[in-house]
């Protein structure tokens, strides 16, 4: 078992040549993903922003880079044993994809709460999936038990040198396509992606600033760096399920401490807003963890710089994306649900509808319920959901309804 000084020495000894060798192994396997200019996110942040679209990678995320780099270097004896890992989804598919390419058996332990899209995507690549626990840490502990019992080779999702070197090839592509980039934003879960990207970027150009981005409720690396040592969070509840990690890696802590310029945190609503903006402005689908870099753009301590924001993954199921979009629309004032009490007599529904039409609100749902009013048989409750433009539009609608004699109760 390595001690902290050993991990620090590994971080000190790793270099550009190691990442370049990983890139050679990945030729013909990993896709060189595009760097997409974004006028919308540039205006929003005050910087020139380009999106590194790893959501367009094979398996829908950057993870296959590290998985393939690791598994491709196993000895024939190790390959014969098979590999095992734990993952909330993207590393699972990366390992499954790499193992299938290399003819190696793969066993993946995933949290029982993993979205079905990621579970089925992993099985479709030929891996054996074992569902266990409520989060990554539960699945990880169980995978270690299975590894010990059955002798598999462990492919850690982030705390492995060859894995993080493979992830670092993403930064090689960014600097190849945009040599004068000033800043790179990279999501942080356990820290493997940030470690590899920061290492590669700093080796190529020490002046490039690299910031990690974590969810506020799962900021294990920021907590570790602030406290000067790795600690385990009490919980890691976030819509960015791919970054719901309670404890940073030992090796990745050493790399992030040495190479990262800082870590930014983002709220759940900021993540959902970034997801909605990416869909609306770029017609690209990403998962919660995939848009962390976009959510942090407005928090960068710089302006008028060239910023590459990595969209790390796009594996999200339809029900989840629908729920996240709905929440983001509500937060932006694009959907408004309210209730009013009406006299139970003809013409009242028409009167409310006319006010909404005059204010340019499009009705998308309407419920008319007499039973909800317990203190009067002469009144009914009307609950209406409308499409709106923003909070100012909602305020105008409320004023118009109140002027018409209706007391508005906001539902959401």
PEGIKA-V432740 format. One record per backbone hydrogen bond with DSSP energy under -1.0 kcal/mol. NH is the residue of the N-H (numbers start at 0). CO is the residue of the C=O. Records with the same first field share a line. If there is no record, write none. Layout:
NH: CO, CO
//
This chain:
6: 2
7: 3
8: 4
9: 5
10: 6
11: 7
12: 8
13: 9
18: 14
19: 15
20: 16
21: 17
22: 18
23: 19
24: 20
25: 21
26: 23
28: 25
29: 25
32: 30
35: 50
37: 48
41: 37
42: 38
43: 39
44: 40
45: 41
47: 304
49: 306
50: 35
51: 308
52: 33
53: 51, 310
55: 52
56: 53
59: 56
61: 311
64: 61
66: 62
67: 63
68: 64
69: 65
70: 66
71: 67
72: 69
73: 70
78: 74
79: 75
82: 104
83: 152
84: 106
86: 108
92: 88
93: 89
94: 90
95: 91
96: 92
97: 93
98: 94
99: 95
100: 96
101: 97
103: 98
106: 82
107: 127
108: 84
109: 129
111: 132
113: 110
118: 114
119: 115
120: 116
121: 117
122: 118
123: 119
125: 122
126: 121
127: 105
129: 107
131: 109
138: 134
139: 135
140: 136
141: 137
142: 138
143: 139
144: 140
145: 141
146: 142
147: 143
148: 144
149: 145
150: 146
152: 81
154: 83
159: 157
163: 159
164: 160
165: 161
166: 162
167: 163
168: 165
169: 166
171: 167
172: 168
173: 169
174: 170
175: 171
176: 172
177: 173
180: 177
181: 305
182: 305
183: 208
184: 307
185: 210
187: 212
194: 190
195: 191
196: 192
197: 193
198: 194
199: 195
200: 196
201: 197
202: 198
203: 199
204: 200
207: 204
208: 181
210: 183
211: 261
212: 185
213: 263
215: 265
217: 214
219: 217
222: 218
223: 219
224: 220
225: 221
226: 222
227: 223
228: 223
232: 245
240: 238
242: 239
243: 240
244: 242
248: 189
252: 248
253: 249
254: 250
255: 251
256: 252
257: 253
258: 254
259: 255
260: 209
263: 211
265: 213
270: 266
271: 267
272: 268
273: 269
274: 270
275: 271
276: 272
277: 273
278: 274
279: 275
280: 276
281: 277
282: 278
283: 277
286: 312
291: 288
294: 290
295: 291
296: 293
298: 295
299: 296
303: 45
306: 47
307: 182
308: 49
309: 184
310: 51
313: 59
315: 313
320: 316
321: 317
322: 318
323: 319
324: 320
325: 321
326: 322
327: 323
328: 324
329: 325
330: 326
331: 327
332: 329
333: 328
335: 385
337: 383
338: 408
339: 381
341: 379
343: 377
344: 342
347: 344
350: 346
351: 347
352: 348
353: 349
354: 350
355: 351
356: 352
357: 353
358: 354
359: 356
360: 355
361: 386
363: 384
364: 384
366: 382
368: 380
372: 369
379: 341
380: 368
381: 339
382: 366
383: 337
384: 364
385: 335
386: 361
387: 333
393: 389
394: 390
395: 391
396: 392
397: 393
398: 394
399: 395
400: 396
401: 397
402: 398
403: 399
404: 401
405: 400
408: 338
410: 336
411: 336
//
